[in-house]
Amino acid sequence: MTYLFLLAAGFSSGFIDSVVGGGGLISTPALLSVGLPPQIALGTNKLASSTGSLTSTLTFIRSGKINLGLTLKLFPLSFIGSAFGVLLVHFLSPSLLRPLILTLLCAVTVYTLTKKKWGASSTYIGLTKKNSSWFLPLVFSIGFYDGFLGAGTGSFLIFSFLMLGFDFISAAGNAKVLNFGSNIAALITFAILGYVNYRIGAVMAAALIAGSWCGAKFAIKKGSSYVKVLFVVITVALIGKNVADYLIHLFG
């Protein structure tokens, strides 16, 4: 029954994460519920999510929805940032970032809802000196955040590509490439620290691969309007989770 539960949780997580991120809302609590310590749950989740993000990345590449020239240049920033983020977990409490993350998620949601036609079509014209000055540090920062805390990384990456002028489908595809970079860097670091349960991780990974493939195919078929709705729903869910975590930290 435990493995059936993990398979169901992994599939659901992979499906959602492949489109708009936020799959950790399902997979991490599922791993904690079967008795894994928090550090092991986070490391094992990175094993599963790395395979899921790779699957959805390959699916988006085959559909032609990823700008490979751009994402391959950005990949090292996400990778290195995430590795530093995992290392910092040893020295700082993630709870210190929660008020900031909550504020950012609220701003992302409000902006997306008020910009009715935002992300419906692509206006991206390339990286310039002007947009590189804020976009490159932002990619590194989001990679760092994924290694340090993680919840909402996919949403922040999609939002970043939308700001650069991509439509929702292309933003989701490009985000998965960078999310794979931050996931694999975090996984390597967690593995070195001994924080991965490979048996449970393999079960979750199998389910995440299936869910990620189905989610990416479904998103490509349904188009940008579907992705925008799911993006808002998951971001609101992330806000709820961060509010709950913050209140527990304050009063628990």
Buried (B, 14 or more C-beta within 10 A) or exposed (E): EEEEEBBBBBBBBBBBBBBBBBBBBBBBBBBBEBEBEEBBBBBBBBBBBBBBBBBBBBBBBEBEBBBEEBBEEBBBBBBBBBBBBBEBBEEEEBEEBBEEBBEBBBEBBEEBEEEEEBBEEBEBEEBEEEBEEEBBEBBBBBBBBBBBBBBBBBBBBBBBBBBBBBBBBBBBBBBBBBBBBBBBBBBBBBBEBEBBBEEBBEBBBBBBBBBBBBBBBBBBEBEBEBBBEBBBBBBBBBBEBBBEBBEEBEEE
